[in-house]
Structures are given as structure tokens and as C-alpha cells.
Amino acid sequence: MATHPKSTRTSVPAQQTARKDGAPAAGPDASGRTGATASGPQLRTQSDNGLLLPVPDEDGAPFWEYAARGELRVQSCADCGELRFPPRPCCPRCQSFADSWERMSGRGRIWSYVLPHPPLLPAYAEQAPYNAVLVELSEAPGIRLAGNVVAAPDAALDSVDPAKLRIGAPVKAVFHEMAPGTTVPRWLLERP
Amino acid sequence: MKDAAAIVGIGQTPFAKHLPEAEKTLACRAVLDALDDAGIAPSEVDAFASYTMEETEEVEVAKAIGAGDVTFFSKVGYGGGGSCATVAHLAAAIATGQATVGVAWRSRKRGSGARPWRNTQQQLPTPAQWTRPFGLLRPVDEIAMLTRRYMHEFGVSRDHLFNVALACRNRANQNPAAMMYERPLTREMYMTARWISEPLCLYDNCLETDGALACVVVSADRARDCRRRPVLVHSAAQGMPAQHHGMVNYWCDDPLEGPAWTAARRLWEGADLRPQDVDVAQIYDAFTALVPLSLEGYGFCGRGEGGAFTEGGALEIGGRLPLNTGGGGLSEAYVHGFNLINEGVRQLRGTSTAQVPDASTCLVTAGEGVPTSALLLRS
């Protein structure tokens, strides 16, 4: 499997994260897990069926570590509490470098969606047209996670009839393991 | 800065799906063509500006064309968002005495080359992590996401997007240099075209082009002695809004109020003109939906009114705001928007193939949806 040339991460970012309260940094430990916490040379960029795996950076790694445990968490400022996405080194509101990762309910609404058609990468073309959506999180409407609405956590990208998709439709997060160690949130319609 | 510098030469190669020559050769041809148009010797060139995505380095162009000692060189990021900024950087350098003769250029073999999104190894970090795995693979997918929301919030329709595609195609049908010169577009063709990323169809997407363009910038004083009627850089601006994320601008308060708004505020602040004074506009059109969004951003209409603005032939010759009079990226050539700059110059020289009578002011914009730039030109 090809490696990602840009990955320079060699340690677990969550452990580098400063916590003001002195508690252990949020995020799972690095014990034996591969995927998001792997060092560059081991990092996989595609699943067995050719779908692109997320390529975590230092700031984003905790998101994927939590996702692997079935938790949807978003970075927040440990000082002022502001949620921010995508993750970044410091708080754009108060400039603090201390962060924590807040668990979300997994509830949200479709903000927009597209139906890609070929030409696409082969693994995506096979399932086209499929849906790709942005989901506004209930707790933070300005945070719109990209994802796919599916009929079941491990179903195909085209498993939901596009006619059932509506802007504003409520959805809930589920988790799908794309490859060993790499889990992504996906979305089920609350009213299928 | 206002009216301190002028574009005095424009040059370009043919446009085609495939040109046999290398990007570097095409770059040199366009630059020399522009200098010849200006009547300025290559040895007088002392400044260069291009895009960070331009693969021919300044050192290659300078030594090939026989430039003199170069004292200013600059490259602007964010793909097509940098087009107008290349001219803006040269104008600023000349206005502040850092250089005297500047050349901006873009050379690209996007027609015969690979589609950049097919490369799974070299991805920008934000999309690689947060959007691409979910099948938002291409620029069209990223902009289609904003387009559907735009249609939903403001009642923008596919007919509005068609109005943009048609205006560009009609102008290309008047321009022998345009790739779509002999290819008329009808509403039926548009409405039955294959989808690329719903809600965007084939004709909502720009062309894939091999070609190169360049222009020459000097001080307004020197411009008076040049071969062509000078086109003054009346105002220029770049724009990157707070909490902007590039093409995947999904995590700010209002993703539909993009970089155009930021650039426009600065552009009009630096100008003696207002939107209603603009005779003709060259609006960046990698995708049709960027045009109504830009019309809002640059103040030609109110928020959410960009779709309605396109009605009644507003973008055609004789309409409220004739648009992309060479055919634009949708129908002339897609070279990261540089053809929009050259066409703006032609309009103000009175030499466009779709000339707006007595045009004396032209807005040119760069890519919307990414950190952008804009020029307000006048004759």
C-alpha cells in the first residue's frame, strides 16, 4: 500500500496537547493502535476497495482516535470553551493553546448535499451516483461535517435513495471502519 | 496606487484541448507576444508575477526571453484566486519604485495533462482529512455543495445558472480564439446534459485547456509612450475572509458570503467608481454558480439576488452587465482566469470581438470560493 509522503507525525498528538487542569491529555493512548496514530511509513491512504482514507494531521488525530472508539468529539478551547473545526493549534477567539475534546450528541441536520457522477476515482465511480453531505451538528451549527448518508453503518455509499435526501433533514451519527484502525462517522436519516 | 500603473501589452498562445509544445515554451511565447504588443524590449523587463501553481519558474522565463536584471518577483497562491493579484502585485511594485516593467503570466496544459484531483498522493491537508474520503473528490463536488445550499436558501434555479453558461457561450461564438467558437449552446442541451456533480451539469463546468497568457504592466507615465492605448489599474484588492478554509469553506458562519465580499470592500474603497459605473465585467467562472455569488459579493445586487440578476438577458451584450465577453473559462479557455484579464484590456482598448460600445470601465475578478483578488480597470 502506498504511503503518504506528507505525513511527518511520529508521536501521538493527544499526548502533546496541553491541558490546563493538569489532567491527562484527552484522547486514547497509543497502545498498539495503527491507523490514525501510525507514524508516516505505516499510514495507509486507501481502503482495500480503493476508497480514500482520511489523512490525519497532528491537529486532527484525536478526532480519528475518538471515532475509532465510536465517539464523535470536537476540539474546544480549554479556556473559553469555544468549539472549533477543523482542529487547529490555538483558539481563534482567545488565542489559548490549551484544548479539550468535547463529545457531541451525534445529532445534526443536512446542510447541503451533492450527488457526484463520473469521472471519479474508480472506487467511487463504482458506487456513483452516491451522496456526499454536510451535516450541521446540533450543538454547533457552524460545524458542518462532511460525510455520507447510508442505510446502515456498513452499507454502500449509494444505499439511500437520493429522493429521500432533503436539506434540513435530521440525521444521527454512526461509525464505520473503513480499514483496520480507521473509522469514520457516517449518517443515518432519523426518519428514513 | 490608484491609476498609478497600466497594462500596456497583452499576449497569448492559441487555446486547445491539446497543444504540442511544453508549458515553458508556451509561457515564453505568451510573454514575448505581450511585450511585442506593448512595444517594449524583453531586456527592459525587471519584474515578474505569476501563480504558485505555475510550474515554469521566473528564472526559466527570464533567461529564455532575455530579461534584464530583475528586482521584483512574486507568486500568488490559491489557484485561480491569484489571477488578478499577479497584476496587482506588479502595479504595487511599480507604484512604489521597486520595478519599472512587469510581466504577469500563466501557462498551463490542463487540457492534455492529468486532472489534479486524480492524484491521491498529493492532497491539500484539509480536504485529505475532512472531505475527500467521503467522495468530495473534485473542485466541482466542493462547489456543488455550496451551490445546492445557495439554490435552497435564495431560490436560485438551474435556469439562472444556464443564463451564465449561455452568455459565456454566446460571446465565445463571436470569438475565433475561443475553444467553443463554433459550438452554440441551447437551453435543451443544458437541461438534458449529463450531471457531473448534482446540482451541477457538464455546462456548469469550465473547459480543460492548454494555453498561456501574459500581460505587461508599467507606470501610468510610461504608458503614455507605449504603442497601445493604456488600460489603467484603477483599483486592486485581494480577499481572504475571517475563518475562511479554501474551496472547502464549510466551517464559517456563512459559507455563501465568500472571498468576493472581502476583496470587494477593499476594491471599492480604493476606487472613484461604484458598481453601477462598471460597463463590462469579466467574472471568474470555473463553475457557473460562482458568477451570481460574485455579482452579490462585488455589489451589483443584494444578498441572494445574484440568480435573479441574470434574468432578462442582463449578462448579454446590451444587458445590465455584459459578462465574460471573450467567452470566459466556461467557453473561451480555462487558464486560471488569465484570459479574463486580457479580455478586460481588449474591451477598454475597443478591440474585443464582442465589444461593449464605449466601454471605459471593466471589473475583472479571480476565483471565488478561494482566497481571491480583483482588478478595476479603466481607460
Boltz contact constraints between the chains, C-beta under 6 A:
constraints:
  - contact:
      token1: [A, 52]
      token2: [B, 132]
      max_distance: 6.0
  - contact:
      token1: [A, 52]
      token2: [B, 133]
      max_distance: 6.0
  - contact:
      token1: [A, 54]
      token2: [B, 129]
      max_distance: 6.0
  - contact:
      token1: [A, 54]
      token2: [B, 133]
      max_distance: 6.0
  - contact:
      token1: [A, 55]
      token2: [B, 128]
      max_distance: 6.0
  - contact:
      token1: [A, 55]
      token2: [B, 129]
      max_distance: 6.0
  - contact:
      token1: [A, 56]
      token2: [B, 129]
      max_distance: 6.0
  - contact:
      token1: [A, 57]
      token2: [B, 125]
      max_distance: 6.0
  - contact:
      token1: [A, 60]
      token2: [B, 129]
      max_distance: 6.0
  - contact:
      token1: [A, 85]
      token2: [B, 251]
      max_distance: 6.0
  - contact:
      token1: [A, 86]
      token2: [B, 126]
      max_distance: 6.0
  - contact:
      token1: [A, 86]
      token2: [B, 130]
      max_distance: 6.0
  - contact:
      token1: [A, 112]
      token2: [B, 145]
      max_distance: 6.0
  - contact:
      token1: [A, 112]
      token2: [B, 148]
      max_distance: 6.0
  - contact:
      token1: [A, 112]
      token2: [B, 149]
      max_distance: 6.0
  - contact:
      token1: [A, 114]
      token2: [B, 141]
      max_distance: 6.0
  - contact:
      token1: [A, 114]
      token2: [B, 144]
      max_distance: 6.0
  - contact:
      token1: [A, 114]
      token2: [B, 145]
      max_distance: 6.0
  - contact:
      token1: [A, 114]
      token2: [B, 197]
      max_distance: 6.0
  - contact:
      token1: [A, 115]
      token2: [B, 198]
      max_distance: 6.0
  - contact:
      token1: [A, 116]
      token2: [B, 135]
      max_distance: 6.0
  - contact:
      token1: [A, 116]
      token2: [B, 141]
      max_distance: 6.0
  - contact:
      token1: [A, 116]
      token2: [B, 197]
      max_distance: 6.0
  - contact:
      token1: [A, 117]
      token2: [B, 195]
      max_distance: 6.0
  - contact:
      token1: [A, 120]
      token2: [B, 137]
      max_distance: 6.0
  - contact:
      token1: [A, 124]
      token2: [B, 135]
      max_distance: 6.0
  - contact:
      token1: [A, 130]
      token2: [B, 135]
      max_distance: 6.0
  - contact:
      token1: [A, 132]
      token2: [B, 134]
      max_distance: 6.0
  - contact:
      token1: [A, 132]
      token2: [B, 135]
      max_distance: 6.0
  - contact:
      token1: [A, 132]
      token2: [B, 136]
      max_distance: 6.0
  - contact:
      token1: [A, 134]
      token2: [B, 250]
      max_distance: 6.0
  - contact:
      token1: [A, 142]
      token2: [B, 253]
      max_distance: 6.0
  - contact:
      token1: [A, 144]
      token2: [B, 250]
      max_distance: 6.0
  - contact:
      token1: [A, 146]
      token2: [B, 130]
      max_distance: 6.0
  - contact:
      token1: [A, 146]
      token2: [B, 131]
      max_distance: 6.0
  - contact:
      token1: [A, 146]
      token2: [B, 134]
      max_distance: 6.0
  - contact:
      token1: [A, 146]
      token2: [B, 136]
      max_distance: 6.0
  - contact:
      token1: [A, 147]
      token2: [B, 134]
      max_distance: 6.0
  - contact:
      token1: [A, 148]
      token2: [B, 134]
      max_distance: 6.0
  - contact:
      token1: [A, 167]
      token2: [B, 152]
      max_distance: 6.0
